[in-house]
């Protein structure tokens, strides 16, 4: 594991809501951060989640979804942003990736697939 890939839900999903969506489509991520800041793990770190749309990226990364508090424009809550940032830092520390740095060990979904995700979280 050498990177964290950031996503947004394109909706205000709870942890269970995120899980439920993935029961009907081929997608997953390791973690979901709710608008309240609550974090849930949906795929074990040691397992591959299908979140980047790119097999090589999926097998070498941890995917973190973030709930959107609004959609026009896409925006996440301060609690979601703060706890998501702490989660990224904890993952980088645990896997000895160094200080979280955009484009070095933290990337957006759009760096691996043709998408606008992670919207307002990019960079």
KATA-V265139 format. One line per field, one symbol per residue. psi: psi as a letter, one per 20 degrees, with the letter a starting at -180 (. if undefined). burial: I if it has 9 or more other ideal C-beta (glycine too) atoms within 8 Angstrom, else O. A space follows every 50 residues. Layout:
psi = ???
burial = ???
//
This chain:
psi = pjrppprqikrmqrghhggggiijqmqrrhqporhiippqphpqhiqpqn hijoggggikrppoqpqphrinrppqrhgggghgghggggghggjliapp ppigjprqhiiiqnripkciip.
burial = OOIIIIIIIOOOIOIOIIIOIIOOOOOIIIIIIIIOIOIIOIIOIOOOII IIIOOOIIOOIIIIIIIIIOOOOIOIIOIIIIIIIOIIIOIIOOIOIOOI OOOOIIIIIIOIIOOOIIIIIOO
//
